[in-house]
Amino acid sequence: MGARKRLKAEKIKEEKSRMAFAKLNNSPIAPRKMRLVADLIRGEEVNKALNILQHNSKDAAISLEKLLRSALSNWEQKNEDKSMEEENLVVSSIQVDSGRMLKRIQPAPQGRAHRIRKRSNHVTIVIDSAI
């Protein structure tokens, strides 16, 4: 029983050594808008994903491009003996979660008030070699 558990743990550790991730917290873009751009690059090869983000006009694309470059840098530091061209890296997962919400009050007619919710998000991107 202990040997099987150890082998499984070693397999998971080996898989994690190939992967690299980067995280962006409290980005001041609404999560719904960020997901529109994130869906474009999910599952794509890294160079193609960077090309998509560079030619996208949305503000979320700028943040995601920086985040993807950060994940690539993290992968290079983790795998110094390997080259990026040979590994065929892909964006294996990208997750956009809602962050904190700033609540503001907008004056409305007849003494009323409307609530304004300024949303932010957290993005986690994972790159991995496609096998």
C-alpha positions in Angstrom: 0.0 0.0 0.0 2.8 2.4 0.9 4.8 1.7 -2.3 1.8 2.4 -4.6 1.2 5.7 -2.8 4.8 6.7 -3.1 4.8 5.9 -6.9 1.7 7.9 -7.4 3.3 10.9 -5.5 6.4 10.6 -7.6 4.4 10.6 -10.8 2.5 13.7 -9.7 5.8 15.4 -8.7 7.2 14.6 -12.2 4.1 16.1 -13.9 4.4 19.3 -11.8 8.0 19.7 -12.7 7.1 20.0 -16.4 4.4 22.6 -15.6 4.8 26.3 -14.8 2.1 28.8 -13.7 1.6 32.4 -13.0 -1.1 34.2 -11.1 -2.5 37.7 -11.4 -4.5 39.0 -8.4 -6.9 41.9 -8.2 -6.9 42.9 -11.9 -9.3 45.8 -12.2 -11.2 44.3 -15.2 -14.5 42.6 -14.7 -14.2 38.8 -14.8 -16.7 38.4 -17.5 -14.7 40.6 -19.8 -11.5 38.8 -18.9 -13.0 35.4 -19.6 -13.8 36.5 -23.2 -10.1 36.9 -23.9 -9.0 33.9 -21.8 -11.3 31.6 -23.8 -9.4 32.5 -27.0 -6.1 31.2 -25.8 -7.2 28.2 -23.6 -5.5 25.0 -25.1 -3.5 26.9 -27.7 0.2 26.6 -28.3 2.2 29.3 -26.4 3.5 31.2 -29.5 0.1 31.2 -31.1 -1.5 32.4 -27.9 1.0 35.3 -27.7 0.2 36.2 -31.3 -3.6 36.1 -30.6 -3.1 38.4 -27.5 -0.9 40.9 -29.3 -3.5 41.4 -32.1 -6.5 41.6 -29.8 -7.8 45.1 -29.1 -9.3 44.4 -25.7 -7.6 45.8 -22.5 -7.7 42.3 -21.0 -5.4 41.0 -23.7 -2.6 43.3 -22.4 -2.8 41.9 -18.9 -3.0 38.3 -20.1 0.0 38.7 -22.4 2.1 39.9 -19.5 0.9 37.0 -17.4 1.6 34.5 -20.1 5.1 35.9 -20.6 5.6 35.6 -16.8 4.5 31.9 -16.9 7.0 31.3 -19.7 9.8 32.9 -17.7 8.8 30.7 -14.7 8.9 27.6 -17.0 12.4 28.6 -18.2 13.7 29.0 -14.7 12.3 25.6 -13.7 13.6 23.8 -16.8 17.0 25.3 -17.5 18.2 22.2 -19.3 15.3 22.1 -21.8 14.6 24.5 -24.7 11.1 26.0 -25.4 11.1 25.1 -29.1 11.6 21.4 -28.5 9.0 21.1 -25.7 5.9 22.3 -27.6 4.4 24.3 -24.8 0.6 24.9 -24.6 -1.6 26.9 -22.3 -3.0 23.8 -20.5 -5.4 25.8 -18.3 -6.4 29.4 -17.6 -8.8 30.2 -14.8 -10.5 33.5 -14.2 -12.1 33.9 -10.8 -13.9 37.0 -9.4 -11.9 39.1 -7.0 -13.0 41.7 -4.5 -15.8 44.1 -5.4 -15.7 47.8 -4.7 -19.2 49.0 -3.9 -20.0 52.6 -4.7 -23.2 54.7 -4.6 -24.5 56.6 -7.6 -27.1 59.3 -6.8 -30.4 58.8 -8.6 -33.5 60.9 -9.0 -36.0 61.6 -6.2 -33.5 60.9 -3.4 -32.8 57.4 -4.4 -29.4 55.8 -4.9 -28.1 53.1 -7.3 -25.4 50.7 -6.2 -22.3 50.5 -8.5 -20.2 47.3 -8.3 -16.7 47.7 -9.6 -15.5 44.1 -10.1 -12.0 42.8 -10.2 -10.6 39.3 -11.0 -7.9 36.8 -10.2 -6.3 34.9 -13.2 -4.3 31.7 -12.9 -2.5 30.4 -16.0 -0.8 27.1 -16.3 1.6 26.1 -19.2 2.6 22.6 -19.9 4.4 20.6 -22.6 2.0 18.8 -24.9 2.8 15.1 -25.2 
